[in-house]
């Protein structure tokens, strides 16, 4: 896996403003949903890697990808696309437990950045 240690979860600010600026309450609701979805999906991704289950990996990556794309097209989002594609089309698991930890950090960073934006728009 490429090094994601220094990856910042860059947000698509113009997209966020267009969708949510006038309704920060809605952004807060979407953010709450994203936090739950991200945790559940990352837990499932971790389990899929541990149990060598490409079907679970593809499905969990797809769910997290769809949720994260509401806010970002960061490296983490593009990497989720690659994980899903390899698992779904080739039955390959291209991540290990360390990669999942790095992905979790990137998604958590994205969530923290979203929370800060949501609070600044109130």
Secondary structure as GFF3:
##gff-version 3
##sequence-region A 1 122
A	DSSP	alpha_helix	13	20	.	.	.	ID=ss1
A	DSSP	alpha_helix	24	50	.	.	.	ID=ss2
A	DSSP	alpha_helix	54	68	.	.	.	ID=ss3
A	DSSP	alpha_helix	75	90	.	.	.	ID=ss4
A	DSSP	alpha_helix	97	120	.	.	.	ID=ss5
###
